[in-house]
Amino acid sequence: MTERRKLLETILGPGGPDSGCSDGLEVLDLYVEAELAGRPAAALFPDVAVHILACPDCREDYEGMLALVASGGQGEQS
């Protein structure tokens, strides 16, 4: 995705159907697992992909889950 397109989506929001927070979070683990397995997560869950781009809170949840699963669940210990 180009920088210009990212900027436009930030300002205008992405096009297409949006899963919303509740529905997106219900399948976020499946989205992350698909992405890490090399499957086309955005194609498998297009509504979630659109929502992650549009919602900063859900994008933060996605990025955190992605990092945690990618690390094998070895998050920071306090």
Backbone as CSV, one residue per row, in Angstrom:
resi,resn,N_x,N_y,N_z,CA_x,CA_y,CA_z,C_x,C_y,C_z
1,MET,0.844,-1.161,0.000,0.000,0.000,0.000,0.899,1.236,0.000
2,THR,0.571,2.178,-0.854,1.388,3.378,-0.946,1.112,4.312,0.227
3,GLU,2.048,5.213,0.484,1.876,6.189,1.560,0.662,7.078,1.293
4,ARG,0.454,7.420,0.039,-0.689,8.267,-0.312,-2.003,7.565,0.008
5,ARG,-2.067,6.292,-0.325,-3.302,5.548,-0.047,-3.529,5.411,1.452
6,LYS,-2.452,5.155,2.212,-2.580,5.078,3.668,-3.120,6.384,4.232
7,LEU,-2.598,7.495,3.737,-3.052,8.800,4.198,-4.519,9.016,3.865
8,LEU,-4.921,8.676,2.645,-6.326,8.824,2.259,-7.240,7.953,3.119
9,GLU,-6.833,6.729,3.385,-7.653,5.856,4.212,-7.721,6.357,5.648
10,THR,-6.657,6.961,6.133,-6.670,7.528,7.470,-7.660,8.685,7.542
11,ILE,-7.671,9.505,6.504,-8.545,10.678,6.490,-9.991,10.299,6.188
12,LEU,-10.180,9.501,5.151,-11.523,9.189,4.668,-12.091,7.887,5.202
13,GLY,-11.248,7.030,5.699,-11.678,5.700,6.104,-11.608,4.770,4.914
14,PRO,-11.375,3.486,5.149,-11.291,2.537,4.045,-12.663,2.279,3.436
15,GLY,-12.662,1.850,2.173,-13.915,1.518,1.532,-14.310,0.090,1.840
16,GLY,-15.528,-0.244,1.578,-15.989,-1.613,1.759,-16.669,-1.829,3.087
17,PRO,-17.271,-2.993,3.249,-17.985,-3.302,4.492,-17.021,-3.390,5.672
18,ASP,-17.506,-3.021,6.829,-16.709,-2.973,8.052,-17.364,-3.902,9.070
19,SER,-16.584,-4.777,9.683,-17.134,-5.739,10.638,-17.604,-5.088,11.919
20,GLY,-17.051,-3.943,12.268,-17.337,-3.332,13.563,-16.464,-3.978,14.627
21,CYS,-16.391,-3.327,15.766,-15.494,-3.792,16.832,-15.876,-5.174,17.363
22,SER,-17.110,-5.354,17.744,-17.531,-6.615,18.376,-17.340,-7.814,17.457
23,ASP,-17.846,-7.709,16.236,-17.728,-8.829,15.297,-16.272,-9.065,14.894
24,GLY,-15.523,-7.986,14.746,-14.118,-8.127,14.388,-13.305,-8.817,15.468
25,LEU,-13.553,-8.453,16.713,-12.802,-9.057,17.814,-13.129,-10.534,17.993
26,GLU,-14.339,-10.931,17.596,-14.720,-12.340,17.716,-13.854,-13.249,16.855
27,VAL,-13.355,-12.738,15.745,-12.561,-13.568,14.829,-11.126,-13.071,14.671
28,LEU,-10.727,-12.117,15.505,-9.391,-11.546,15.376,-8.311,-12.607,15.530
29,ASP,-8.514,-13.566,16.421,-7.521,-14.636,16.589,-7.383,-15.458,15.309
30,LEU,-8.488,-15.720,14.632,-8.444,-16.469,13.373,-7.746,-15.656,12.285
31,TYR,-7.997,-14.362,12.273,-7.351,-13.462,11.316,-5.837,-13.496,11.515
32,VAL,-5.404,-13.359,12.762,-3.969,-13.359,13.082,-3.343,-14.704,12.735
33,GLU,-3.999,-15.800,13.100,-3.464,-17.129,12.799,-3.327,-17.333,11.295
34,ALA,-4.327,-16.881,10.538,-4.262,-17.014,9.077,-3.081,-16.212,8.524
35,GLU,-2.932,-14.998,9.006,-1.839,-14.162,8.518,-0.482,-14.786,8.814
36,LEU,-0.294,-15.278,10.034,0.982,-15.874,10.406,1.253,-17.188,9.676
37,ALA,0.184,-17.860,9.243,0.329,-19.109,8.495,0.567,-18.846,7.003
38,GLY,0.583,-17.562,6.618,0.818,-17.228,5.220,-0.424,-17.281,4.353
39,ARG,-1.583,-17.437,4.989,-2.836,-17.425,4.225,-3.299,-15.975,4.059
40,PRO,-4.092,-15.687,3.069,-4.524,-14.305,2.798,-5.628,-13.859,3.769
41,ALA,-5.221,-13.434,4.952,-6.176,-13.077,6.006,-7.157,-12.004,5.540
42,ALA,-6.661,-10.995,4.845,-7.534,-9.916,4.386,-8.572,-10.415,3.379
43,ALA,-8.217,-11.414,2.592,-9.174,-11.988,1.644,-10.157,-12.919,2.352
44,LEU,-9.685,-13.610,3.385,-10.547,-14.523,4.126,-11.511,-13.775,5.043
45,PHE,-11.067,-12.635,5.568,-11.868,-11.838,6.494,-11.861,-10.374,6.039
46,PRO,-12.449,-10.083,4.883,-12.342,-8.718,4.341,-12.958,-7.649,5.240
47,ASP,-14.052,-7.965,5.912,-14.691,-6.976,6.787,-13.782,-6.626,7.965
48,VAL,-13.064,-7.621,8.466,-12.137,-7.394,9.578,-10.954,-6.568,9.099
49,ALA,-10.442,-6.873,7.918,-9.315,-6.115,7.367,-9.674,-4.643,7.223
50,VAL,-10.867,-4.360,6.741,-11.323,-2.974,6.601,-11.423,-2.327,7.973
51,HIS,-11.970,-3.046,8.937,-12.149,-2.471,10.266,-10.813,-2.176,10.950
52,ILE,-9.861,-3.071,10.806,-8.542,-2.857,11.418,-7.902,-1.577,10.878
53,LEU,-8.115,-1.284,9.616,-7.581,-0.051,9.035,-8.292,1.183,9.572
54,ALA,-9.580,1.046,9.874,-10.393,2.196,10.258,-10.413,2.479,11.751
55,CYS,-10.168,1.487,12.573,-10.342,1.623,14.020,-8.998,1.538,14.746
56,PRO,-8.519,2.642,15.292,-7.224,2.619,15.978,-7.177,1.653,17.165
57,ASP,-8.268,1.538,17.904,-8.285,0.631,19.060,-8.171,-0.827,18.627
58,CYS,-8.919,-1.208,17.608,-8.851,-2.591,17.129,-7.531,-2.871,16.426
59,ARG,-6.974,-1.869,15.757,-5.664,-2.034,15.131,-4.609,-2.296,16.212
60,GLU,-4.723,-1.594,17.343,-3.795,-1.816,18.450,-3.957,-3.231,19.014
61,ASP,-5.198,-3.697,19.155,-5.441,-5.069,19.614,-4.840,-6.069,18.621
62,TYR,-5.059,-5.828,17.341,-4.522,-6.700,16.287,-2.995,-6.758,16.353
63,GLU,-2.361,-5.598,16.432,-0.898,-5.557,16.456,-0.345,-6.247,17.704
64,GLY,-1.021,-6.062,18.828,-0.590,-6.733,20.056,-0.740,-8.241,19.972
65,MET,-1.880,-8.693,19.440,-2.101,-10.131,19.309,-1.129,-10.733,18.313
66,LEU,-0.895,-10.029,17.212,0.040,-10.503,16.198,1.433,-10.665,16.807
67,ALA,1.881,-9.683,17.564,3.205,-9.742,18.187,3.280,-10.875,19.210
68,LEU,2.229,-11.042,19.994,2.220,-12.083,21.017,2.252,-13.475,20.393
69,VAL,1.405,-13.701,19.403,1.356,-15.020,18.762,2.647,-15.286,17.994
70,ALA,3.169,-14.265,17.323,4.415,-14.431,16.572,5.583,-14.770,17.487
71,SER,5.543,-14.279,18.721,6.626,-14.541,19.675,6.444,-15.883,20.387
72,GLY,5.416,-16.617,20.020,5.136,-17.897,20.658,4.527,-17.741,22.040
73,GLY,3.877,-16.592,22.266,3.221,-16.355,23.552,4.180,-15.940,24.647
74,GLN,5.387,-15.568,24.261,6.381,-15.158,25.242,6.352,-13.650,25.434
75,GLY,5.222,-13.131,25.910,5.101,-11.695,26.163,6.006,-11.282,27.298
76,GLU,6.050,-9.955,27.520,6.890,-9.441,28.600,6.390,-9.933,29.941
77,GLN,7.310,-10.297,30.790,6.992,-10.713,32.153,7.218,-9.540,33.082
78,SER,6.334,-9.336,34.048,6.549,-8.231,34.983,7.137,-8.707,36.284
